[in-house]
Amino acid sequence: MNRLAPYLLFAGAVDSLAVVFYVNTLKMPKAAYQMPRILITLVLLLSVLMIAEQLLQMRKTPSAENGNTLPAEISPIRIGVFVSLILAYVLTIVPLGYFIATPVFLIGTLLFLRSTKLPWILAITVGFTGFVYLLFVLFLHMPVPMGLLG
């Protein structure tokens, strides 16, 4: 059960943020709240699937291997740093602007999580930021926080 604790902690934190974001969408006009609500639902679904996947993995491994220690890549310190990175991103997106804060956040978190190699991290960052610019700024004409670029 101790192996499941970090996943429950992380999913609880993510779900709490998702609920806060959902409550904030109640103040938006109908045309603006649809996409955030879709993303919030996706985040909630993925956090539930993450817990389910861990439970299934624990059932497949013999009980002696489940152990009472946290895996090296999941530690309370790493979770705290990751949550701090998210909080810093949320606090800096308006003053810095989306197109500065988001690439810095993506590169920083992907490097911190050691998810892939640097060329892929840069490609993901440029691709995602470019996609958001094309979709929301050029195609949908929606306001994006410009911060220092505005």
JOPELIN-V521258 format. One record per backbone hydrogen bond with DSSP energy under -0.5 kcal/mol. CO is the residue of the C=O (numbers start at 1). NH is the residue of the N-H. If there is no record, write none. Layout:
co:CO nh:NH
co:CO nh:NH
This chain:
co:1 nh:4
co:1 nh:5
co:2 nh:6
co:4 nh:8
co:5 nh:9
co:6 nh:10
co:7 nh:11
co:8 nh:12
co:9 nh:13
co:10 nh:14
co:11 nh:15
co:12 nh:16
co:13 nh:17
co:14 nh:18
co:15 nh:19
co:16 nh:20
co:17 nh:21
co:18 nh:22
co:19 nh:23
co:20 nh:24
co:21 nh:25
co:22 nh:25
co:22 nh:26
co:23 nh:26
co:24 nh:27
co:25 nh:28
co:29 nh:32
co:29 nh:33
co:30 nh:34
co:32 nh:36
co:33 nh:37
co:34 nh:38
co:35 nh:39
co:36 nh:40
co:37 nh:41
co:38 nh:42
co:39 nh:43
co:40 nh:44
co:41 nh:45
co:42 nh:46
co:43 nh:47
co:44 nh:48
co:45 nh:49
co:46 nh:50
co:47 nh:51
co:48 nh:52
co:49 nh:53
co:50 nh:54
co:51 nh:55
co:52 nh:56
co:53 nh:57
co:54 nh:58
co:55 nh:59
co:56 nh:60
co:57 nh:61
co:62 nh:65
co:62 nh:66
co:63 nh:67
co:71 nh:74
co:73 nh:75
co:75 nh:79
co:76 nh:80
co:77 nh:81
co:78 nh:82
co:79 nh:83
co:80 nh:84
co:81 nh:85
co:82 nh:86
co:83 nh:87
co:84 nh:88
co:85 nh:89
co:86 nh:90
co:87 nh:91
co:88 nh:92
co:89 nh:93
co:92 nh:96
co:92 nh:97
co:93 nh:97
co:96 nh:148
co:97 nh:100
co:97 nh:101
co:98 nh:102
co:100 nh:104
co:101 nh:105
co:102 nh:106
co:103 nh:107
co:104 nh:108
co:105 nh:109
co:106 nh:110
co:107 nh:111
co:108 nh:112
co:109 nh:113
co:110 nh:114
co:110 nh:115
co:111 nh:114
co:117 nh:120
co:117 nh:121
co:118 nh:122
co:119 nh:123
co:120 nh:124
co:121 nh:125
co:122 nh:126
co:123 nh:127
co:124 nh:128
co:125 nh:129
co:126 nh:130
co:127 nh:131
co:128 nh:132
co:129 nh:133
co:130 nh:134
co:131 nh:135
co:132 nh:136
co:132 nh:137
co:133 nh:137
co:133 nh:138
co:134 nh:139
co:135 nh:140
co:136 nh:142
co:145 nh:98
co:146 nh:149
co:147 nh:150
